[in-house]
Amino acid sequence: MHVKALHTSDWHIGRNLYGRKFTEEHRAFLNWLAETLVSENIDILLIAGDIFDTSTPSNRSLELYYSFLCKVAESHCRHVVVTSGNHDSPSVLNAPREVLRFLDIHIVGSVSGDPEDEVLVLRDRNGKAEIIVCAVPFLRDRDIREAEAGESLEEKSKKLIHGITNHYRQIADLALQRRTAEREVPIVAMGHLFTKGAITTERDGIRDIYVGNLVHVAADSFPDCIDYLALGHLHVPQKVGGSEVKRYSGSPLPMGFGEAGQTKSVQIITFTGSPPEVTPLPIPPFLHLESIRGDLQGILARLETLIKTKENVIGEVIYEGDEIVADLQARLNEVVKGSNVLILRTMNTRVTRQMLKQEESCEMLSELSPYQVFDRCLDAHRIPAEQRPDLQLAFREAVISLERSTDEKDST
């Protein structure tokens, strides 16, 4: 047996950063990916969630997605498995799944009433089973636990972890039954979640996906029968618990300036025996983000260097000098005018320090999550520490309830 799979996730098609859309960068990545499936002779493509950046993707975002799937259907790649992420609308993903199934494109946008729907036996051109995929979508709170009045945040977190672990065990048991009935083939599991000890970066745009964001699943919580675990949600490519066969593929494009300079990759998994061979494949830098910090002389020098490279660069400038530069924005605009460098955002910490009479630079509202904004409000109103946990829990539940109602509206 020789089967090659490619693991990717967190495309976030439709991403908007300070008003700048990444449509053409996403198009370039998807074209590269389609070519890679051919050049690497990939049999199975695994996409582990967050295909879109929003639950209501634009027509242009949908066009990119469906055009890519059409290219894959015409290639050597025999199967595509798409599972949802927390940014995705289950109804948007699921809408065409019956049609796409005829092209061997398998969509699992949400948990259904039948766990069998998440166990996919993928077959070769001769009809023989070649791999079994536990296609687990993003598990929403309501999918895996029952709410009870008076629960503490810790109790809810324990129930969520227990629910996630039980769900994977149930799906893996069904996969083992299928393998026994068919033949000895590899089992792959997919998912979209946090794991303990995983690496994140500042300002990466990752949403809290459960109440309090305390639900981090241990690497050893997944059943031993899984030959490869393909995860999404975190944007840094990485191993889970140091395992070669449990991985996040990471996002193909940097989602924010916190990911500037990060090497992006997809994972190629070759099944010829046990364990499989996993090889990260670097993705060309289709989007060059750069955060430029320092005094005026340092910033201007860096801009001149970037302009000379002729490479398209999207940057933010954070002025940290002590000199007052009242016309900073105008001077920067003049330097980059007509060049390959686009400055999306400028932050003058000298001005903000002066305005706020503090030594530390001001936090931008756009950089904070709703939970961080709420915590700043608690600080501003001097709420006692002993009163904060209940208020924070109530706020987190309100935010998740709002996101849940948005998902439910999408599905109607």
N, C-alpha and C positions, 0 to 999 in steps of 0.2 A: 504494500500500500504506500502511495506517495501522494499526499494532499498538501497544498499550500494555501494558507489563509492570510489575509491582511486585516489588521485591527486598526481602526481609526475611530475618532469620536470628537465631539465638541467643535463642530464646524462653525456654529453660530452664524449661519447665513442671515444676512440682513443687519449685521452688527453696525451700530452707529456710535462713533466716538467723538464727542463734542461737535456733533453735526456732520462729521465726515463719514460717509458710507464706504464700505469696503467691497462693493459689488464686483469691481474688476479684479481685485486681488483674490476674491473667492472664485471667480471664474477661472483665473489662472491656476489656482490650486486644483480645482476639480478637473481641468484639462490635464494637468500633470498626473493626477491620480488615475484617470482613465488610461493614460499612456503607460503608467507604471503597472497597472493590472495586466496589460499585454506583455510588456517587456520582462516582467517577473513571472509570467505564467501562473498568475493567481487563480485558484479554483473557487475560493469563497471569500467574499468581502463582508466583514463584520463592522457595523457602525453602531457604537454604544452610546447613543443619546446626544441631546442638544444639537440636533441637525439645524434648527433655526434658533435665532436669538430671542424671538418673541413668540407667544402663542398665537399671534395673528400675523403671520408672514405676508409680505407684500406679493403682488403678482410677479414681480421681478425675481424675488427670492424663490418662489415656487417654480418659476421657469428654469432657474439654475439647477435646482434639485431634480426636476423631472428630465431635463435635458441630459444630465449626468447619468441618471438611471437608464435612459434609452441607449446611451453609448455603452454602458456596461452590459446591457442585454444583448448587444451585438458582438461582444468580445468573447474571449476564451473563458472568462469567469463564469462559472456555472450557477452560482447562487449568491444572492445578496441577502443579508439579515439586518434589518433596521429595528432597533429598540428605542424607546423614547427616553428623553432626559427631562429634568425639571423645568427647562425652558420651553419644551415642546407642548403643543396641544395634542392630546391623544386623538381627538376627532379629526384634526387636520391630517395626522399621519395615517390614521386608519381608513379614511374615506376611500382611497383607491386600492385598498389591499386585495380585494377579491380579483380585480383586474390584473394587478401586478403579480399575483400568485401564478398566473399563466406564463409569466416571464421568469419564474423562479426567483422572484423578489419577495421576501417574506417580511411582513410588517407586524410588529407587536407594539402597539401604542399604549396599551394599558392592561391591567390585570382584568381577566374576564372571570366568569363564574366557573370556568373549567380549566384547571391547571394544565391539562393536556395541550391547550393552545400554546403554551410556552415551551413545549418540547418538540423540536423539529428534527426529523430524521432526513438528512440531506443525502441524495443519491447521485451516483455517477451516471454517465451516459448509458450504461448498461442496466440501470435500475437497481444496482446494488448499493446498500447503505455504505457511506464512506465517512460520515461524521454525524454526531448528534449534538445539537445546539440547545442549551437551556437559555432561551431568549427571554431573559427577565427584564421587563421595562423598569423605568423609574417607579419605585414603590411609594405611593403616597400614604400619608398618615392613615387615612381612612381605609386603605387596603389591608393594613397589617395589624391594627390594634383597635380595641374598643375603648372609647373614652368613658371615664368614670368621674363623677363629681368629686371634688376635693382632692384630686391627685396632685402630688407635688411634681415639680419639674424633673426631679431625679426618677420618680416612679414612671413618668411618661417616657423618659429616655430609655429606661430598662425594658419597658414594654415594646418600644420601637425596635430596639436591638434584638430582642427575643423574636419579634414578628418577622424581621428580616431574615434572621438565622433559620427560623422554621420554614419560611417560604423557600429558601434555597435548598433546604434538606428535602422538602416535599418534591420539588421539581427534579432534584438530582435522583431521588428514588425512582421516579417515573422514567428518567433517562436510563437508569440501570436496567429497569424492566424491558425497555425498548431494545437496549443493547443485547440483552439475553435472548430476546425473541428474534433479533436480526443476526448480528455477528459482532465479534469483538472489534469495535471501532472507537476512536477517541471521543471524549465528551468535552465540549467547550461550554463555558457559562459566560453570560454577559450581565452587565449591571451598570447602574449609575448611582453612585453613593460615595460617601467619605469612608476611608479606612484609617485605623489608628496609625499614627506616626507618619502620615503622608505629608508631602511637601507642597506648600502653596506659596504664592508670591503676593506682595502687597499690590493693591489696586488691580487685581486680576479679573474683577467682575463676577466672581463666583458667588452665587446666592446661597444664603442659608437654606437648607432644604427641609429641615425638621425643626420643631419647636426648640429654641435655645441653641440650636446647632451643636448639641452635645452628643449626637448619635454618630459615633465613629466605630465602625465594625472592625473587629480584630481579624487579622489575616488568617488565623487558624479557625475562624468560624465557618469557613466555606468547606463543603464536603470533600473528602479526600479523593473521591472518584473523578473529580474535575481535572482534566489534563491541561487545560489552559483557561485562565480567567481573564476575560477582556472587559476592562472597566472604563467608564467615562465619568466625567464631572470635574476632575482636577486637570488643570491646563499644563502642568509640568509632566513630561514623559518620565515615568519612574516605575520601579519594581514595588510590589506590595510586600512588606515584611521581608525584603531581601530576596524574595523568590524570583527565579528566572521565568516561571510560568504563570505568575500573577502580576498583571501590569495595567497601568494607565498608559494609553497612547499619547495623551495630551492633546491640546488644540493645535491645528495646523497653522494658524496665524496667531500672532500676539494679539490678545484681546484688549490690552491697555498698556500704558507706559511702564507699569510694573513688570511687564513681560518683555520689555525691550532688550534685545541682545540674546534672548533665550533661543537655544537650538531646538527646533521642532522636528518631530519624526512620526512615522507610522511603524507598526510592528509587523514583521513578516514571520509567520509561524509555519514551520515545515514538519509535517507529521509523517515520519517514516518508522517510528517506533516510540517507545516511552522512555524518558520524557521527550517532548517535541523540541526542535531546535528553534530558538527565537532570535531574530536578527533585527535590530532597529535600523530603519532606513531614513536618513535625514531628508527633510523637506527643503527644497530651495527657498530662500528668503523672499517670498512674494510681497511681503510688507515689511518695510524698514521703519520701525518706530525708534525714536531716540529722545531721552530725557537729558537736557543740557542744563547743568547747574554751575554756579560760580559767580565771580565778579564780572563786570562788563567786559574787561579785556579777555578773560578766559572764554566767555560766551561767544564773543565776536570771532575769536580765533578758531573755535570749534566750528562755527557756522561757515567760515571761509574754507575750512578743510572739507566739510561735507559738500559744499558747492563744487569744489574741484573734482570730487569723485564722479560727478555726473549721475550718480545713483539717486533715484527718487527717495526722498526721506520725509517722513512726517514727524514733526518734533514738538516738544513742549519746552519752554524756557523757564527756569526758576532762578531768578536773580537773587543772589545771597550776599552781594557786596554791601559795604557800609556807606558808600557814596550815594547821595540822592540823585537818581536819574529820572527826572520828571517825564522826559519824552522817550522812555524806554521802548514802548511799543512802536512808535514812529521810526526810531533808529533801527530796530530789528527788521521792520517791514522794508525799509530802504535797502538793507543788506541783502535780503533774500528775494527782492523783487525780480521777477523774470527768471528765477533759478529753479533748480530741481528740488529745493527745500521748501516745505510748507509748514509754517508754525501754526499749530492748532490752538495753543493756549500759552499765555504768558502770565507768570505769577511773580510779582515784585514783593519779596518778603521784607525788604527795607521799609516799604510803605505800610505793609500790614503790621509790622512790629511797632511802627510809630503810632498807627491808628489805635491799636489794641493795648499799647503800653506793656508789651511783654517781649521776652527775649526769644521765644520760640515762634516759628513761622505759623501763620494761620492755616487751619484746616479748611479745605474747600468743601462745600456742601456736596458737590458732585462726586467727591472721593469717599463719602461716608455712606455706610449702609443705613437703612431705616433704624436698625437697632442702635447703631452708634449715635445717630442724631437724638434718639430718645434718651440715651445715657447722658448726652451733653445737656439735655433739658433737665434731667434730674440733678445734675451738678449745678446748673444755673439757679435752680430753685432750692438748692441745699436740702434735698430730701435725705433724711437719716438713712444710714446704711441698713438698719434692720427692716426698714419699710420697702427697700428696693426690690428684693427678689419677687414679691407678689406682683408689684407693678410691672416689672420686666416680663414676668410670665404672662400677665394679662395682655400686654402689648404684643408679645410674640404670637400669642394665639390669635389676636385680632388681625395681624399681618398675614398669617397663614390662612385664616378664614377668608380674607379678602382675595388672596391668590387662588384659593380653592373655588370660590364663587366665580372667579374669572374663567377658570378651567371648565367649570360646569356650564357656563354660558356658551363657551366655545363648542361644547359637545351637543348643544341643543339646536 
